[in-house]
Amino acid sequence: MRRLLKSHGYPVAVFPSAARFLASTQLLSTACLVADIHMPVMTGVDLYRHLLATGHAIPTILITGYPDDGVRQRMLDLGVNCYLHKPLDEAVLIECLHRAFAGDNTPPSVA
């Protein structure tokens, strides 16, 4: 994913866990967050809720290998920009990034 995003001109920082991201100096300058839902200790859902609760409404794209329509709808209702499932369609991910940077929370045309 890092290679894909860099090939589209996006600067990328990668973290081994949600906790490391939250403790990083990158938190305040993050323009868009792409996170897996199933991470150890703090899930992507927990991370997004924590960001909202602490006043860091970062545009967010959540990715999962275990899609769940209920979780998808709850996350979209909370303001997640995109909820994508694996295997990722690269074009849809890039569309989600464009929408996130434009402040558009409309779900992508293909998901």
N, C-alpha and C positions, 0 to 999 in steps of 0.2 A: 504494500500500500504506500509506503514511504516513496518508493521509486515512482509509482504512478502519479502521486500528488506533486512530487518535484518536477516530473516531466511536463506537468501543466503549469509550472511556474509558481507553485505554492511553497512558501518556506515551511518546513516541517520540523517539529520537535517530537521525539518519541520518549515515552516513559514506561517503565516496567510495571507500574501499578498506579491506581488512582491516588493513593497516599503520596507517592513521589511527585505526581503532577501537582497536587494541592500544596505541597511543601516547596515547590519550585518557584523560581523568580519569573517563570513564564506565565504563571496564572493570570496576572493582571494584563498582560499584553496578548493573550490568546484571542484571536479573532473568530475562530471556529474550532470546536472540539469534535473529534471523531473517536468514539469509544465503543468497545465491545460491551454488550450487556453482561455476559458471563465472565467476570474477572474475579480472582480470589479476593477475599476480605471485603472489598467494597465493589458492588456491581456497578455497571454503567447507569442503571436506574437510580441507585443510591447516590452515585456521584452527581448526577444531574439534580436530584432533589437537594443535595447538600449545597451545590452551587447556587440554586435559587434561594435557599434559606439564608445564605450568607451574602446575598446581594450581588452575586456574580452571574448575571443572566447571559451566559455565553451561548451564541448559536451552537446547537449541538446536533450531531448525527449519531444515532445509535445503530449498532450492527449486532445481529444475532444469528447463530446457527440453529436456533430453536424458536422460530417465529410463533407468536401468540397474539391473536387478534385483540384480545382483551388488554394485554400489556401495550400493544401498539396504540390502541385508541387512547388509553390513559396517558401515555407519554406524549402523543400528539396534542391531547387536550391541555397538558401542562406546558406545552410550548416547544417541544422538541421539533427541530426542523424536518428531520427525516428519520424513519425507522426502517432500516433495510435488513434483508436476510441474506445469508450466505447460501450458495456462492454469489458473490457480488457481481452485479452488472456494472462494469466500470463507467459506462455512459450515464447511468442513473446516479452513481456516486458523484460524478463531476457535475451533473445537473443540480444535485442537492447542495453541493458546495457553492455553485453560482447563486442559488436561491438564498442560501444562508448569508452570504456576503451582501446580498441585495436586501436582506431583511424580510424575505418572502417565506412565510410558513406554509404556503400551499403545498400539499403533497406532490411529489414528482408525477409526471404523466405516466411513467411506467415504474412499477414497484413490485 
